[in-house]
Amino acid sequence: MNILDTAFAYQQATAFAASSVGQVVALYDRILRDLRSAIAAIGAGQIENRVNSLNHALTIIGELQGVLDFQRGGEAARNLNSFYTITRGMVTEAGVTSSVDQLQELVSMFARLRAAWAQVERTVAPVDPTQRLRVSSQARAQHAQNISPSPEHSVGAETGGWRA
């Protein structure tokens, strides 16, 4: 087992044991890593790494946006939908223009939202272990082709009567 396999196995075990909200926090962590990786790639002139990191971040943001439950999530779901739409556009623009400033702004935005989700995780009662995020078949296929180990998950489990 190489280091990438070990890291992926650890991420999978951690994701399975986490609550649904904890898994959302982990997805935000991965978006932040992707954005920071893109910033580093811009500094190093590594176009392919920049593109791959930003595409991965866009995939996660799209998955998070795609599972919003507007009926049960109400205004929170609508606000998250707007946030994801805006940030997807910003990620795309930053990728095209190689804007480190815009990527740093995105890091700040996602870090604040991640902190809010982490606070929710600390206040939400533990849920049944069967209520976990589902890994979409598309995400599994993407991971099989992806060199870097990462949890490309789609959010589908309910927490506290609402979905993220």
Secondary structure, DSSP 8 states (H G I E B T S, - for coil): --HHHHHHHHHHHHHHHS-HHHHHHHHHHHHHHHHHHHHHHHHHT-HHHHHHHHHHHHHHHHHHHHT--HHHHHHHHHHHHHHHHHHHHHHHHHHHHT-HHHHHHHHHHHHHHHHHHHHHHHHS----TT---B--HHHHHHHHH-SS-----B----BTTB--
